[in-house]
Amino acid sequence: MYSGSSDGEGHETQQRKIPPASSMLWVRNLRRFIGSGTGLGSEALMELETKRILLDIFKEKQQKNAESGTIPSFYRKKPEEGSISHRVQRLAKYRFLKKQSEILLNADDLDAMWVCLRENCVIDDSTGAEKMNYEDFCHIASVCAEQIGPKCRRFFSPSNFMKFEKDESGRIAILPFYLYVMRTVSLTQARIDMSELDEDSDGFLQSHEMEAYIKGLIPNLAQLRDMPDGFIPMYCRIASRKFFFFCDPHRRGKACIKKVLLSNCLQELMELHQVLVHPSSCVALLFEEWVGTWKALLILLHFFGEVNQIIIIIIY
């Protein structure tokens, strides 16, 4: 009886049909759960997210390449005159230049620094030059910081001390250091003044902007402050042409501010601050010392088509 019953049960089991996997409810729920991504581990989710981000970047890059056309991707249109962006740009530029002017040493600060240098230096017995070692350098830095303020600290760095020639005792002369400070302050002030005249803030000066800068310097130049008012516009134009001749070799009609600051023309112009022992007239100074000889001046003016105008000014 036992064997018979077992044969019957095995026959019934064979008669049953196993349903397909797709019709099972738990299989469908599992596939739906995995497809949504919530059932994946952290690594799998990270891989899916990375693929999605890379795909979005690739599509965005393709779209930009299709829309760019002939305009390069680095092109940025300048803000229109009177727009909000243009006003914000001008305000930011004004505040930045004002902040740079505030941390700049003025004439009184330079005089106070020179007094501190002379009071705390050591006189060389062999040459008679006023020198200072690194300890004196640090002491003068603290004294200047008390009298002038923290804006002079950047000149008393170890790297600045190492820029100058030292003697056998490791001392440097105070005069070259002071001239270095004055040169740095002068160039920084010139950079600020030129940037204020740069209307479109692109780092370049056009001819009328350069003329305005030179015109603003004339009252502070000892050798040019007595120049006749009628000759000032012509002088500014001639001086501006000299700057553009050396600083604008490609004749683009604008000179880079950095090149102007590093040019010899600006150094020669700044030398007109010095008062001559026997000063001649301003026109003679213009022709003989800065612009050159009469012949060079007439060739320059002939090139720009202004010979008749300068001859009239000279005659009258």
C-alpha positions in Angstrom: 0.0 0.0 0.0 2.9 2.3 0.7 4.4 1.9 -2.7 1.1 2.5 -4.4 0.3 5.6 -2.6 3.8 7.0 -3.4 3.4 6.3 -7.1 0.1 8.2 -7.1 1.5 11.3 -5.5 4.5 11.4 -7.9 2.1 11.3 -10.8 0.0 14.2 -9.4 3.2 16.2 -9.0 4.2 15.7 -12.6 0.7 16.8 -13.7 1.1 20.2 -12.1 2.4 23.1 -14.3 5.0 25.6 -13.0 3.8 29.1 -13.9 6.3 31.3 -15.9 8.5 33.7 -14.0 6.9 36.8 -15.6 3.5 35.9 -14.2 4.7 35.7 -10.6 3.8 38.7 -8.5 7.0 38.9 -6.5 9.1 38.8 -9.7 7.2 41.7 -11.1 7.5 43.7 -7.9 11.2 43.0 -7.7 11.8 44.1 -11.3 9.8 47.3 -10.6 11.8 47.9 -7.5 15.2 47.5 -9.2 14.2 49.5 -12.2 13.4 52.6 -10.0 16.9 52.5 -8.6 15.8 52.5 -4.9 16.9 48.9 -4.4 20.4 49.4 -5.7 23.4 49.8 -3.5 25.4 53.0 -3.0 28.0 52.1 -5.6 25.4 51.3 -8.3 23.5 54.5 -7.5 26.7 56.5 -7.8 27.5 54.9 -11.1 24.1 55.7 -12.5 24.3 59.3 -11.3 27.8 59.7 -12.8 26.5 58.5 -16.2 23.6 60.8 -16.0 25.8 63.8 -15.2 28.3 63.0 -18.0 25.5 62.6 -20.5 24.0 66.0 -19.5 27.5 67.6 -19.9 28.0 66.0 -23.3 24.6 67.1 -24.5 25.2 70.7 -23.3 28.6 70.8 -25.0 27.1 69.6 -28.2 24.4 72.2 -28.0 27.0 75.0 -27.4 29.1 73.9 -30.3 26.1 73.9 -32.6 25.0 77.4 -31.4 28.5 79.0 -31.4 28.8 79.4 -35.1 31.5 82.0 -36.0 31.5 83.7 -32.5 34.3 82.2 -30.3 33.3 80.8 -27.0 35.5 83.2 -25.1 33.7 86.3 -26.4 31.8 88.3 -23.8 29.8 91.2 -24.9 30.5 94.5 -23.1 27.6 95.9 -21.1 25.7 98.7 -22.8 26.1 102.3 -21.7 23.7 103.1 -19.0 22.7 99.5 -18.2 22.6 98.1 -14.7 25.6 95.9 -15.4 27.6 98.9 -16.7 26.8 100.9 -13.6 27.7 98.1 -11.3 31.0 97.6 -13.2 31.9 101.3 -12.9 31.0 101.4 -9.2 33.1 98.3 -8.5 36.0 99.8 -10.4 35.6 103.1 -8.5 35.6 101.4 -5.1 38.6 99.2 -6.0 40.7 102.2 -7.2 39.7 104.2 -4.1 40.8 101.4 -1.9 44.1 101.1 -3.7 44.7 104.8 -3.3 44.0 104.7 0.4 46.7 102.1 1.1 49.2 104.1 -1.0 51.9 106.2 0.7 51.6 109.9 0.2 54.3 112.6 0.2 54.2 113.1 4.0 54.5 109.3 4.5 57.6 109.1 2.2 59.2 112.0 4.1 58.5 110.3 7.4 60.0 107.1 6.1 63.2 108.9 5.0 63.6 110.5 8.4 63.2 107.0 10.1 65.8 105.6 7.7 68.4 108.3 8.4 67.8 108.2 12.2 68.3 104.5 12.5 71.0 103.8 10.0 74.8 103.3 10.4 77.4 105.3 8.5 80.1 103.3 6.8 83.5 104.4 7.8 85.2 103.7 4.5 82.6 105.1 2.1 80.5 107.4 4.3 77.3 105.8 2.9 74.3 105.4 5.2 73.6 101.7 5.5 71.5 99.3 7.6 71.6 95.5 8.4 68.6 93.2 8.7 68.1 94.0 12.4 68.1 97.7 11.7 65.7 97.0 8.8 63.3 95.2 11.1 63.6 98.0 13.7 62.9 100.7 11.1 59.9 98.7 9.9 58.4 98.8 13.4 59.1 102.5 13.8 57.5 103.3 10.5 54.5 101.2 11.3 54.0 103.2 14.4 54.4 106.6 12.7 52.9 105.9 9.3 50.7 102.9 9.7 50.4 99.3 8.5 50.4 100.4 4.8 54.2 100.6 4.8 54.8 97.0 6.1 54.8 95.5 2.6 58.1 97.4 1.7 59.9 95.9 4.7 59.7 92.2 3.8 62.7 89.9 3.8 62.4 89.5 0.0 62.7 93.2 -0.5 65.8 93.3 1.7 67.4 90.6 -0.4 66.9 92.5 -3.6 69.6 95.1 -2.8 73.4 94.7 -2.9 75.0 94.0 0.4 78.5 94.7 1.7 80.8 92.3 3.6 78.8 92.9 6.8 75.5 92.2 5.2 74.3 95.8 5.1 72.4 97.6 2.4 72.4 101.3 1.6 69.3 103.2 2.6 69.2 105.4 -0.5 68.6 102.7 -3.1 65.9 101.2 -0.8 64.2 104.6 -0.5 64.3 105.2 -4.3 62.8 101.7 -4.7 59.9 102.7 -2.5 59.4 106.0 -4.3 59.5 104.2 -7.7 56.9 101.6 -6.6 54.6 104.3 -5.2 55.0 106.4 -8.3 54.2 103.5 -10.7 51.2 102.4 -8.5 49.8 105.9 -8.6 50.3 106.1 -12.3 48.5 102.8 -12.7 45.6 104.1 -10.7 45.4 107.3 -12.6 45.5 105.5 -16.0 42.8 103.0 -14.9 40.5 105.8 -13.9 40.8 107.2 -17.4 40.2 103.8 -19.0 36.6 104.1 -19.9 35.9 100.6 -21.1 38.1 99.0 -18.4 40.0 96.8 -20.9 43.5 97.6 -19.7 44.3 99.8 -22.7 44.4 103.5 -23.2 43.2 105.3 -26.4 44.9 108.4 -27.7 42.4 110.9 -26.1 42.7 109.0 -22.8 46.5 109.2 -22.9 46.3 113.0 -23.7 44.1 113.5 -20.7 46.6 111.6 -18.5 49.5 113.8 -19.7 47.4 116.9 -19.2 46.7 116.0 -15.6 50.5 115.6 -15.0 51.5 119.0 -16.3 50.7 121.0 -13.2 52.9 118.7 -11.1 55.9 118.8 -13.5 58.3 121.5 -12.5 59.7 121.9 -16.0 56.3 122.2 -17.7 54.0 123.9 -15.2 54.7 127.3 -16.7 53.8 126.2 -20.2 51.5 128.6 -22.1 47.9 127.4 -22.0 47.6 127.6 -25.8 50.5 125.1 -26.2 49.2 122.5 -23.7 46.9 120.7 -26.1 49.6 120.4 -28.8 52.1 119.2 -26.2 49.7 116.5 -25.0 49.1 115.4 -28.5 52.8 115.2 -29.3 53.7 113.3 -26.1 50.8 111.0 -26.7 52.1 110.1 -30.2 55.5 109.3 -28.7 53.9 106.9 -26.2 51.9 105.2 -29.0 54.9 105.0 -31.3 56.7 102.8 -28.7 53.8 101.1 -26.9 51.5 100.4 -29.8 53.8 98.7 -32.4 50.9 97.0 -34.2 49.1 100.4 -34.6 45.8 99.2 -33.1 45.0 102.7 -31.8 45.3 101.7 -28.1 48.3 101.2 -25.8 48.5 98.6 -23.0 48.7 100.2 -19.6 51.3 97.7 -18.4 53.6 98.5 -21.4 53.2 102.2 -20.8 54.2 101.8 -17.1 57.3 99.8 -18.1 58.3 102.1 -21.0 61.2 104.5 -21.0 58.8 107.2 -22.2 57.0 107.4 -18.8 60.4 107.5 -17.0 61.5 110.4 -19.1 58.3 112.2 -18.6 58.5 111.7 -14.8 62.1 113.1 -14.8 60.5 116.5 -15.7 59.6 116.7 -12.0 63.2 117.8 -11.4 63.9 121.6 -11.2 66.7 122.7 -13.5 69.4 125.1 -12.2 69.0 127.3 -15.2 65.5 126.5 -16.6 64.7 127.6 -20.1 61.3 128.1 -21.6 58.8 125.2 -21.6 58.8 125.1 -25.4 62.6 124.7 -25.5 62.4 122.0 -22.9 59.8 120.2 -25.1 62.0 120.4 -28.2 65.4 119.8 -26.7 65.0 117.4 -23.8 62.0 115.1 -24.2 60.7 115.0 -27.7 64.1 115.5 -29.5 65.5 117.9 -32.0 63.6 120.3 -34.2 64.1 118.1 -37.2 62.6 115.1 -35.4 59.7 117.2 -34.2 58.9 118.5 -37.7 59.1 115.0 -39.2 56.7 113.7 -36.5 54.3 116.6 -37.0 54.5 116.2 -40.8 53.6 112.5 -40.4 50.4 113.5 -38.6 49.6 116.4 -40.9 49.9 119.2 -38.3 52.9 121.1 -39.6 51.0 124.3 -40.4 49.4 124.4 -36.9 52.7 124.1 -35.0 54.3 126.7 -37.2 51.6 129.2 -36.5 52.0 128.6 -32.7 55.8 129.0 -32.9 55.5 132.3 -34.9 52.9 133.9 -32.6 
